[in-house]
Amino acid sequence: DLKTKVITNILNFQSAGVVGVLGLCWLSDSKNIIVCSQNWVLRINTETGQITQLKNACSGKTYSGLSLSPDGKSFICTRTDIKVTNFGANTATEASTIWSINVDGWNEREIVIK
């Protein structure tokens, strides 16, 4: 709080099971933040501590680098997909793309740049 100069711990990421924070941003309501980690995309209410899982970053997907849209209804992020190409040789391909996702976690769509 800038007025009182009191620092408040919103969330202990480790105790919540959040591994490797890769990005975060405030929502326009100034009460919620979106957090991208190695395992989830979460919305966290900073007043109540309520955590809502928006995306599960599993099966070779990770989300990073958040930016909120000007209208506050969605955010963009980088989604990296890792696909194993040869289990025996331990090789994989990695592709990073830009995605738009509503702040409720729905309507995930790739942004194609031509």
N, C-alpha and C positions, 0 to 999 in steps of 0.2 A: 504494500500500500504506500503510495508516494506521499500521502498526507501524514500518516503516522510513522512512516519508515519501518514498518513491521514486515518482516519476510515470513510468508506462509508457505509451508510445504504442502503442495496440492496433492501429490501422489508419490509414493515410494515405488518407482518403476520395478525394482527388483522383487519386492513383495507381491506386486500385482502380476508378476510373470512376464513383464515386458522386457524383451531382450533387444539390445542394440537400437536405440532411438536413431532414426534416419531422417527425421524431419518433423516439424510441428508448426502450427499456426493458430492464431486466435480466430474465432468466429466473430461475426459482426455484432453479436449480442453481448460481447465482452464477458460472458459467463462460461463459455465452452471453448475447448481447444481440440484440434484434431492432431493425433499423434501417429506417425508412421514408424513402425519398428520392424525388426527382422521377422517377427512372427504375426503381427496384426496391424490393422488400421483401426484406431479407437477414437471415439468422441468422449471427452472427459468433462463433466460439469464441475467447474472449480469451486462452486458454492456448496454442492452436496456431496461431491466425490463420486457420484454415479459414473460408472464406466459402461459405455455401449460399444460393443464390437461391431464395426462397420464392414470390415473385410478380414478374411483369414489369409495371411500371406503364407500359404502352404503349397505343396506340390511344385516347388521350384519357382514360386512367385515372390518377389519382394516389391514393396512400394517405398518411394523416397522422394525428397525434394518437393514439399507441398507449397502451393500458393493458392490463396483464396480468390474466387472470382469477385469482380467489382460489386455484383449484386448480393454477394454473400450466400448464394444458394448452392454453389458447387465449389469444388477445388480441383486443381490439376496437380498431377504428380507423375513421376516416372515409374513405370512398372517394368521390372526386369524379369524375364522368363528364362529359366535355365532348363534345358532339355538334355537328358543323357542320350548320347548318340551311340555309345558302345560301352556296355557294362564291363566287359572283359578288359578293355583297354583303358577304362576309367576316363573317358572323354565326354565332353558336353559342349553344347552351343549355348550362347547367351545373347539375348536380344532385348534391347531397351527401347520402349516406346512411351509416348506421352498419352495420358488418359485423363478424362474428365469424369468426376464422380460427384453425385449429389451429396450434400452434407449429411443426409440420412443413410448413406451407403448404397443407395439404389442408382440405377441408370448409369452404370459404368460404360463409357464409350471411348474408343480410341480416337485420338485426334490425328488425322492423317494430313501431313504437310506435303503439298504437291509442288 
